[in-house]
Each structure stands twice: as structure tokens, then as C-alpha cells.
């Protein structure tokens, strides 16, 4: 009986410790940037406001992927699907600069799984 209880406790502990964990969705505001420019220029004052939509559409910038420049000048990278969603969002933009957005998704480390992108 005692042996069975120990085995059951070990099995429950293993199941709890090895189950996948998922970050809850949150909404973060900032500027939509490509990773190439955001990581090299993002700390410059007013970069987010002046970063152009034309730059976001350039092939080399598009290939680098997209992310969110936060108010504290950090860049949160979008996962591959999030970058594809951002690409579609950018294609429909009528603005030329100042692409302030609210992005909803799950953040894990410095990467975000994007659920929604909305212009602010």
C-alpha cells in the first residue's frame, strides 16, 4: 500500500512538472518596427514616431521580421506567424510614419505570439 502511494505521488509530481505552460495573452502598446531597424536604431529618441512605412515594406526589413518597440526602447520580436500578420497589417496602412499599435498576444522572453494588431 505504501509503495503504491509513493508511485502515485511520483506520477502526479512528474505530470505537474512536465506539463506545458502557456503565457496569458496581454496587450502591449508601442511602435511597429522591423527587427533590422528596431534593434539598431530603436534606442534613438523619437525613432518609433519617425520610422517610415516605406522602410517597413523594404525587402531586407521585411525579411528581418517585425516586432514592437516599447516605450522603454526594448524590442519584442514577433514569432513567424506574427510577422506574417504584421506584413498584412502594413500592406493596408494609409499612414507614412508614426505606426503606434496595440498588440495582443502571449509574451515568452523577448518573443511574442501575436493574436491581434490594432492601430492606435
N, C-alpha and C positions, 0 to 999 in steps of 0.2 A: 504494500500500500504506500509506504513511504517512498519507495523507488518510483512508483507511478506519479506521485505528486511532484517529485523533483524533475522528472522528464516533462511533465505538463508545464511546470513553471519555466523550464528551459525553452520549450517550444513557444510559449507565449512571449517570452522575452525576445527571442530571436525574431518572431513575426513583427513585434513592435519596432525593434531596432532596424530592421531591413526594409520596412515599407517605404515606398517613395513619398517624399514630402513635396508639396506644391505651395508656392508663394501665392498669397492672395492678390487679386488684382487691385491696383491702385492707379490713381490719375495724377500725373506729374505735368506741370506746365514748364515751358521753355521754348527754345527756338529749334526748328527743324534744321539739321545740318547734315552734310555728308561727312563721313569719317575722315577722309583725307584732309579737308579744311578744318573741321571741328577740332581734331586732335592737335593740329599745328598752330591754328590761329584762334582757337576758342577762348583763350585767356586774354586776348586783346580787348580793351574797353569797347563796347558797342558793336562787337563783331556780329552777334546774333541779329541785331537790327539791320545792319548793312549787308549781311550775306545775301547774295542775289539768287533768285530763282534760276537765272541762266546758269550760274555756277552749279546749282543742284542738278541741273539737267545735262551737264557736260559728261561725256562718256567716262572719263577717268574718275570723276567724282561719284558718278552713279555706280561704277564698279567697286568703289571702296565701301559701299553700303551707307546706310543712314543711321542717324541717332538723334538724341535730344540733348541740346546744350542747356544745362540747368542754370538758374540764377547765380550759383556759386562757381560757375565756369567749368563744371565737370561734364563729360560727355557720356551718356548712357547709350550704348550700342543697341540697335535693334537686331533681333535674330534674322535669319534669312527671309522668312515669311514676312516679318515686319518691314524689312527693307523693300520687299516687293509691294507691300501695301503702301509704303511711303512713296514709291515710284509712281504708282497710280494716282495718289493724292497730289503729288507735284505736277503731274501731267494736266490736271484740271484746274490748277491755280491761276487766278487772274492777277494776282499781286506780282510785283517785281522784286521786292525786298521785305524785310520785317515779317518773316513767316513764324509768328508766335502761335504755338499749338498747345493743346492739352492731349496727352497721350495716355491711354488706359491700357494696362497690361500687368503682367507679373514680372517683377524685377528679381533677378538672381545674380548677385555680384554686380558686375558692371554691364550686364546684358538684360534686355527687356524683350519679353514675348508680347508683341503688340496685339491688342484686341481692337482698339479704335484710335483714330487720329482725327482731331477736330480743330479747325482754325479758331483762334481766339481774337 
